[in-house]
């Protein structure tokens, strides 16, 4: 819609066009009577479009042809309308003002108000420091485990037998038996049993508190004591760990600048609009659209 608006406005406002006495500097792409339009004119028309639209058209000859035909057609029809003084009709003039006001608003906001907004290094650093958790990589461990299941329905003897089984497995680990092989043979956790108890990488806050505390207390290659939880007895072996780290500012600068600049521009635009409305003495009575008459205008 904005692209069409810009094309139409170009035809309305700049119809006198760019005359070229010679085609040496640029190739002629169209004529309307004695008016000549060249590749330079087309490039200017292209630049009225958003960058993504420019890129799409520049890469596609059919889209170039379509845009050129549309622009020239608009100019020709606008010529016809002017000759018939169509543009002097009161309702048409009102619509043209409406369109032009919208165009001027968009361009002024973009080229003057928003373009004058920038970020300081201090603002970027302050945001980084105040939101440091967003740029922190948490501590993680990679582990295997063996679970000997215990549930609420077990009597005390069954629970003691489960613990003895866990102790026996732990002794085998300490005597050099392979942890993964023992997990495949003895673990009651069916999901991980076939993988030798492999759990993969995990960070804090994702496991049972007792399990997590034991796992993060281990160094690579170490196996925990028996960890008792509401679900049973666990043996945990940590294979690798990654210490937590904070990404440096330069690595995340773009992640900070983009949303921060958008927000700052939005705030600047809102402030500008409010001030402009106040300076103009403008008031909007939304109630009137709902069938009510504000006290101020009664």
Number of C-alpha atoms within 10 A of each C-alpha: 5 12 13 13 15 17 20 18 17 17 21 17 10 11 15 10 14 13 12 14 7 10 12 8 10 13 13 17 15 16 11 12 7 7 13 18 21 18 15 15 19 17 12 10 17 21 12 15 18 11 11 9 13 16 12 12 18 14 10 11 11 11 13 17 12 12 18 17 13 15 17 18 14 19 22 15 12 18 17 12 13 12 10 10 10 15 17 12 9 10 11 12 13 13 12 15 12 11 15 16 12 12 15 11 10 12 13 12 17 14 10 10 18 20 11 11 16 13 13 10 10 9 13 17 14 12 14 19 13 9 12 14 12 12 17 13 14 14 14 18 22 19 24 23 25 29 25 22 18 20 11 9 8 11 10 9 9 13 19 13 11 18 20 13 15 25 16 11 22 22 12 14 17 13 9 8 13 12 23 20 15 19 25 19 13 17 25 17 16 11 12 18 23 15 14 21 28 20 18 13 15 17 17 15 8 9 12 12 12 13 20 18 13 19 28 17 10 19 15 13 10 16 22 18 15 20 18 16 14 11 13 19 22 24 27 25 27 24 18 16 19 13 9 12 11 12 14 12 16 9 9 13 13 12 13 17 18 11 11 17 16 14 12 15 21 15 14 17 17 13 13 15 14 12 12 12 13 11 9 8 8 9 9 7 12 11 10 11 8 8 8 10 13 11 6 7 7 5
